[in-house]
């Protein structure tokens, strides 16, 4: 269950793309049914949702909501410092 605002925003994108009512924050995007076309759509939607460019490598490296949200939050904190 998503706890942080970042996790919730990512989960909303995944749920819509994967047509699932809920997604666990430790579940892998590809194991939930994601494929290359959905991956590209996820990339575009996350960039729109977070209003910033997101390197594709980040989405490949962080394949769960939990890991991706932690990376986004850490990256955002680094930019503000």
Buried (B, 14 or more C-beta within 10 A) or exposed (E): EBEBEBBBBBBBBBBEBBEBEEBBBEBEBEEBEBEEEBBEBBBEBBEEBBEEEBEEEBBEEBBBBBBBBBBBBEEEEEEEE
